[in-house]
Amino acid sequence: MTERTLESEITFSRPFALSPLVVPLDAGTYRLVVDEELIEGLSFPAYRRTATHLEIPALGVNIGTRQLLQVHPRDVEAAMKKDAEADQ
């Protein structure tokens, strides 16, 4: 099975909450890591998401320990939408 990992950065202008966490995370730019696997047997390449992780703390925070928090993509999208709506 062929797998790939995609990394992107997402920025929150305000503290935000995700369901796996008890306390909100600080505003800042975070690395989002998405793991996908190739769907076999198709006539074109297509991938299925197998995991989504958010690296905490935010990028630029000088701390020795970083963690990957498994999150649901819908939770991340909802938090980003809420953050964007607060800016309007």
N, C-alpha and C positions, 0 to 999 in steps of 0.2 A: 504494500500500500504506500503510495507516494503522499508525503505530507509536506506542508509548507507553513511558515510562520510569517505573518505580516505585522509590522509595527507601525504605529502612528502616534502622534501627539495630540492630545485634546486639552483645551484650556477652559478653566472655570474662573469667572471673575468674582465669584462669591463662594463661601463655604457651601458644600453640598453633601447630601446623604445618599447612601446606597444601602439596600436592604440587608446585606451581610454584616454591616457595621452598626455598632451601638452609638458611636459618636460621629458627627460630621467630619469630613475631611476639609482641610484648608483650601482656599482659592489657590490656583496655580496651574501649571502645565504638567500633565501626567502622561506617561507612556501607556498606550493601550496595545496589548499583545493578543493577536488572534491566531489560533491554530486551526488549520483546515486540512482535510484529506481529500485526495482525488477520488471522484466517483468513477469507478471502473465500468467498462462496457459501453460507454457512450461514444458517438462518432466525433465528439468535440470535447475539449477539456472543460470539466466543471468540478468545482470544489464544494464540499460541505463543511460548515463550521463545526469544530469539535470542542473548542474551549475558547473562552475570552477571559483575559486577565488584565487587571489594572495594577501598574507598578506604583507602590507607595513607599515613601512619601513623594511629594511632587518633585519634578526635576529641578535642579538648582538648590535643593535643600541639602546642606552639608551634614550628612549623617552616615555613619558607617554601614548601617544595616538597611537593606531594601527588601521588600517583600512583594510577591505577586499574589494579589487577591483575586480569586476566581469570582467573576461577576456575570450577571445575565445581561446580554446585549440590550434588552428592553429597559433595564434599570439605568444603564449608562445613557441611552437615548433620552429617556424621560428626564434625567438629571440635566443633560445638556439643553434640552428644550426649556426646562424651567429656568435655567441660568440665562438663556438667551431672552426669554420673555421678561425677566426682571430688568434687563437693560433697556427695554422699550418704554 
